[in-house]
Amino acid sequence: MLGILQFVLLGFLGAVCFVLIKAEGWADLKKFNMIRRLIIGGVVGYLYSVLYSDYSFPNFVMSFVAGYFGVDFIEAIVLKFRKENSS
C-alpha cells in the first residue's frame, strides 16, 4: 500500500513541477486546465504502479516523469483516435 502511495505522490509531484514551470502567474495556477493536470498526474502515477510492481528507484523516477508528461501523452492518444475515426 505504501508503495502505491509513493507512486501516486510522485506522479502528482511530476504534475506540480510541470504546472509550476508552465504557469506565468498566480491566475494560471487557478485555471481548470492546471487543476486537471494535477489530478491526472496522480492518476498516471497510480497507473504506473499497477503496470510496474517492482518498487525501486528507477520506477519511482519514471513515475515522476509519467506525472510530468502524462496529460500530453493522453491528449496525443485521444487526438490520434479522433483523426482515425473521422476519416
QUIZI-V418776 format. One record per pair of residues at least 12 apart in sequence whose C-alpha atoms are under 10 Angstrom apart, sorted by the first residue. I is the first residue (numbers start at 1). J is the second residue. D is the distance in Angstrom with one decimal. If there is no record, write none. Layout:
# QUIZI-V418776
i=<I;I>
j=<J;J>
d=<D;D>
This chain:
# QUIZI-V418776
i=<2;3;3;3;3;3;3;3;4;4;4;4;4;4;4;4;5;5;5;5;6;6;6;6;6;6;6;7;7;7;7;7;7;7;7;7;7;7;7;7;7;7;7;7;7;8;8;8;8;8;8;8;8;8;8;8;8;8;9;9;9;9;9;9;9;9;9;10;10;10;10;10;10;10;10;10;10;10;10;10;10;11;11;11;11;11;11;11;11;11;11;11;11;11;11;11;11;11;11;11;11;11;11;11;12;12;12;12;12;12;12;12;12;12;12;12;12;12;12;13;13;13;13;13;13;13;13;13;14;14;14;14;14;14;14;14;14;14;14;14;14;14;14;15;15;15;15;15;15;15;15;15;15;15;15;15;15;15;15;15;15;15;16;16;16;16;16;16;16;16;16;16;16;17;17;17;17;17;18;18;18;18;18;18;18;18;19;19;19;19;19;19;20;22;36;37;37;37;37;37;37;38;38;38;39;39;40;40;40;40;40;41;41;41;41;41;41;41;41;41;42;42;42;42;42;42;43;43;43;44;44;44;44;44;44;44;44;44;44;45;45;45;45;45;45;45;45;45;46;46;47;47;48;48;48;48;48;48;49>
j=<55;46;49;53;54;55;56;60;45;46;47;48;49;50;53;55;42;45;46;49;45;46;49;55;60;63;64;42;43;44;45;46;47;48;49;50;55;59;60;61;62;63;64;66;67;41;42;43;44;45;46;47;48;49;60;63;64;67;41;42;43;45;46;60;63;64;67;41;42;44;45;46;60;61;62;63;64;65;66;67;68;38;39;40;41;42;43;44;45;46;47;48;49;60;61;62;63;64;65;66;67;68;69;70;37;38;39;40;41;42;43;44;45;46;63;64;66;67;68;38;41;42;45;63;64;65;67;68;37;38;41;42;45;61;62;63;64;65;66;67;68;69;70;34;35;36;37;38;39;40;41;42;44;45;64;65;66;67;68;69;70;71;29;34;35;37;38;39;41;42;64;67;68;38;64;65;67;68;34;37;38;41;65;67;68;69;33;34;35;37;38;68;34;34;71;67;68;69;70;71;72;67;68;71;67;71;67;68;70;71;74;63;64;65;66;67;68;69;70;71;63;64;66;67;68;70;66;67;70;63;64;65;66;67;68;69;70;71;74;60;62;63;64;65;66;67;68;70;63;67;63;66;60;62;63;64;66;67;63>
d=<10.0;9.9;7.9;8.9;9.2;6.4;9.4;9.4;8.4;6.5;9.4;9.1;5.9;8.1;9.0;8.7;9.5;8.8;7.8;8.9;8.5;8.9;8.9;9.2;7.7;9.1;10.0;8.0;9.4;8.8;5.0;5.9;8.7;7.3;5.9;9.4;8.8;8.4;6.3;9.2;9.2;5.9;7.8;10.0;9.4;7.9;4.8;6.7;7.5;4.4;4.9;8.5;8.6;7.9;9.7;7.9;8.9;8.7;8.8;6.5;9.6;7.2;8.7;9.7;8.9;8.4;9.3;8.5;7.6;9.7;6.6;9.4;6.9;7.9;8.9;6.0;4.8;8.5;9.0;7.2;9.4;8.7;9.3;8.5;4.9;4.9;7.4;6.3;4.1;7.6;9.5;8.7;9.9;8.8;9.2;8.7;5.3;4.7;7.3;6.4;3.9;7.1;9.5;8.6;8.8;6.0;7.2;7.9;4.7;4.3;8.0;8.4;7.0;9.6;9.1;7.5;9.5;6.0;8.2;8.2;7.7;8.0;9.5;9.4;6.6;9.4;7.2;7.9;9.9;8.6;6.8;8.7;9.0;9.4;9.7;7.9;4.6;6.1;7.3;4.6;4.3;8.0;9.1;8.8;9.5;9.7;6.3;5.2;8.2;8.0;5.0;7.7;9.7;9.8;7.9;8.6;8.6;5.1;4.7;7.7;8.2;8.8;10.0;8.9;9.5;8.3;6.3;9.8;8.2;9.9;9.9;8.6;7.8;9.5;9.3;9.9;9.1;7.0;9.2;8.7;9.0;9.7;9.8;8.6;5.7;8.1;9.6;6.3;8.8;7.7;7.8;8.7;9.4;9.3;8.8;8.6;8.8;9.6;8.3;6.3;9.3;8.3;9.2;9.2;9.5;9.8;7.5;9.7;7.2;6.7;9.6;9.2;8.6;9.5;7.4;4.2;6.8;8.3;6.3;7.3;9.4;9.5;9.5;6.7;9.9;9.5;9.9;8.2;9.1;7.8;9.3;9.9;6.5;5.8;9.3;9.4;6.2;8.5;9.7;9.1;8.9;5.3;7.3;9.1;6.7;6.0;9.7;8.8;8.5;9.6;9.1;9.5;9.3;8.3;6.2;9.8;7.7;9.3;7.8>
